[in-house]
């Protein structure tokens, strides 16, 4: 069994890791993932008792609260933290003035102590709570967190007579915690704006009756009225009228799109023109918006290597620095005239500076922001790990039909007997291949029977008692028909070549520019894998700057090509997500071009394009590289600054308040740097 528990007040990635680990130790819990970005805990459990124990553990973890799924989620304004900071600051300022002028030491001490209590009561509460939690769970890591580090530093400062620094530690720490929660909340809000894509209601038509209903009440086949200004509530197809729709909220494109009868509208589009009637194609929970939100919500489950590294790093880092700080406080004084006060201060600085918050927050926040930026641009990413893999790809391979071309075939010409077109039309009616679309409007007197499809080659059928073959020239050659120089769809009857039908497919707008953009983004080689004949493929792709075209490929041969291309570097593959599934699975990272209407595209692609726009692929590559750059900037900057400060602190020249300021400053700079991912993608 699996269930998602909605929570709040889990604002730290390190805390989320600890909560997940503690939940996994509960008997009967098979899987646990605490997500501090989306404020939820996903549990897989074997018994109801195990679930109840897990819920109890969650409710007693740090400041976490469980939200009733039936109640509206209240916006957490962190007013308690803000009040604590303001009260502490109001006490700290006069105490600092008295401390500077050197008068009324007892009054300044009392004010500093009061300031520390006002700012640090939550720190004390969390630290004490963690002590009991550590004994209960028998996990030392539950005890050694930033709350204990700050409490030790503050109490130690007061003990050695540095009351100003003791108060400053807790005040600056709480300021940092408050600003951190605001930054994380801001990023959450950026994603939550996607939820605004959902329509609150729809106008259901039943004859002449109009009824306003919730989107969840719509069924497949229902007719809805879409008025100017309405947000499309469920994926549908226009039945009557024509209008313009704004697709920016889903695709990132600001241009209005004209739609008429037969056009498909995705949920989230906004009607900007005349009212139209439309037929519901999919339920609201299977619509474009629902899939977007589901994929963005689940994207944090697939973590990138840097995220996994930081998680492992934090597991051992905190206990190690606590032991090192203890060693600094005890060992050097034995060789320095038992000057414990000087080395205890260095140890406290060491503890404060070592807090890993900057890394634990900024790294997942950067990946999360990258996934959100792609979602707003019309690209759905299934996890941060795929952004990481995309950065190392060197080869891009494309399917031709439906990827580089529109996939809408029309008959161009007929060679040989005109009867070839009529025979082909009769046989192709039984095929689901995209090429069969070209014959849909051709009227034929013939009726095909016993139709068999030979994958990647063609079709065989019986018409008026005669065996008819329709397919590639190679297919006819394999069946003993000697006319092999023909292009297009060849037709033979009773072993005799009848003629060939040439079909054409238009290149997508912007396909050439997208390939050039990919090369500028760092892709070294671009290729096309197609089952079309060599000459036909080259003619169809004329003007597209691809490096190589592999033609006449059967599905198995496409897979072999993909394996060879992988040896030249990481392989990116873009296909329709149905016929190209084996190649997409073999590639390092894949893009599904089928749009959100295709379930196979959703399941197969690592990235799913809401529209079939090829421009989104180079955009995604640029976002992936920018994300990784910011992640490594934060890792290198945070570790370098902390190592430098910890080293300097051993010499006793860094006051404790400055150590806290340095720790908080590093964390805030890293978080602000990660928020650069929220800028518009160019």
Secondary structure, DSSP 8 states (H G I E B T S, - for coil): -EEEEEEE----HHHHHHHHHHHHTSTTEEEEEEETTTTEEEEEESSHHHHHHHHHHHHTSTT-EE--TTS-------HHHHHHHHHHHHHHHHHHHHHHHT--HHHHHHHHHHHHHHHHHHHHHHHHHHHHHHHHHT-GGGTSSHHHHHHHHHHHHHHTT-HHHHHHHHHHHHHHHHHHHHHHHHHHHHHHGGGGGS-S-EEEEETTEEEEE-GGG--TT-EEEE-TT-B--S-EEEEE--EEEE-HHHH---SEEEE-TT-EE-TT-EE-SS-EEEEE-S-GGGSHHHHHHHHHHHGGGS--HHHHHHHHHHHHHHHHHHHHHHHHHHTGGGGTTT-HHHHHHHHHHHHHHT--HHHHHHHHHHHHHHHHHHHHTTEEES-HHHHHHHTTEEEEEEEIIIIIB----EEEEEEE-THHHHHHHHHHTT--SGGGGGGTT---S---EEEEEETTTEEEEEETTEEEEEE-HHHHHHTT----S--SEEEEETTEEEEEEEEE--B-TTHHHHHHHHHHTT--EEEEE-SS-HHHHHHHTTT---SEEE-S--HHHHHHHHHHHHTTSEEEEEE-SSTTHHHHHHSSEEEE-S-TT-HHHHHH-SEEESS--THHHHHHHHHHHHHHHHHHHHHHHHHHHHHHHHHHHTTT-S-HHHHHHHHHHHHHHHHHHHGGGGS---
